[in-house]
Amino acid sequence: MKNKVTIIGAGMVGSTIAYSLIMRDSAEEVAMVDVNEELVEAQVMDLQHAVPFTGQTEIKVGAYEDCADSRVAVITCGVSQKKGETRLDLVERNAQIIKQIVPLIFEQNPDIVLVMVTNPVDILTRLAIDLFPEKKDQIMGSGTILDSARFRHLIGREMNINPRSIHAYILGEHGDSEFPVWSMAQIGNMKMDSCEYLAEDKKEEIFSKAKNAAYAIIEGKQSTYYGIGSGASYLVHTILHDKKTVLPVSHLMTGAYGVKDVCLSMPVVIGRGGITKRICVELSTEEQKLLRHSAQVLNDVYKSI
Ligand code: NAD
């Protein structure tokens, strides 16, 4: 099977993921699907013109049938946050779309790995898993990969260290109840907490900026897409090339820390089949409390749909 990806939704996020895959020369083929035919035709044409500068990705307007020989399907369709809205405000509108399209994807290919990007990503990931419980390790949401990247960027900038040498996560909901895991944060392999590299008020400021970044970006330019475009394409690349990389994606919790039957982000190993391993993560008592709070928030929203 070739390294093919089908992206459902050719708006700002879907097209930026495709662009980032082209820049990585990661996929052999990318099919784009959207209800707006004029838009998807135009996006594909524009994206095709980026290919000669980078590699050989074949990019085309597609349909659900393209999932049949794709390794990964990425869902980015639906409505996005407007000024003043939280991600959870989108739930009713996007849940209806997800209920319709997830069966169309698995009907074509029961082995495909499904990456949810549409918000609220944790709720919609759980919805997809509730529709296909036997595929729980094949279904994941982009979760807090973006929030963690924002976090690492801000820590790196504050300390004048390359963010790639900062290992730090924001976990839980991709949204307002997410939390920073300072107890595990490392520079190289040195624990940040043990050396008190950052004062408490600086840590609070960094987390607040990371958590509220989407609101700030939406205020200025209506939507966010470069960060998630790069993050989601990295996740897809990891699946296509079986990288076995540890990433904080949204997935079904099965009891760790008393959290069960809810999707949120904790670090897991990602490879060709999807989630290839769940790993033991050491959280402080306070962080465990924040994790359970995040799970409660998500559970309450899920029950309301
Ligand atoms: P957008 O409006 O630019 O694009 C959405 C596209 O979905 C549109 O082109 C629309 O025609 C299409 N669409 C709607 N219903 C469809 C259907 N049934 N089938 C196929 N296509 C359909 O929005 P965007 O800025 O690209 O955002 C897309 C989603 O990604 C939003 O839910 C947004 O909140 C989310 N998002 C997630 C993250 C994250 O970190 N998870 C980050 C940014 C945005």
Boltz pocket constraint, residues with backbone or C-beta under 6 A from the ligand:
constraints:
  - pocket:
      binder: B
      contacts: [[A, 8], [A, 9], [A, 10], [A, 11], [A, 12], [A, 13], [A, 14], [A, 33], [A, 34], [A, 35], [A, 36], [A, 39], [A, 76], [A, 77], [A, 78], [A, 79], [A, 80], [A, 81], [A, 90], [A, 94], [A, 97], [A, 101], [A, 116], [A, 117], [A, 118], [A, 119], [A, 120], [A, 121], [A, 142], [A, 143], [A, 146], [A, 174], [A, 223], [A, 224], [A, 225], [A, 228]]
      max_distance: 6.0
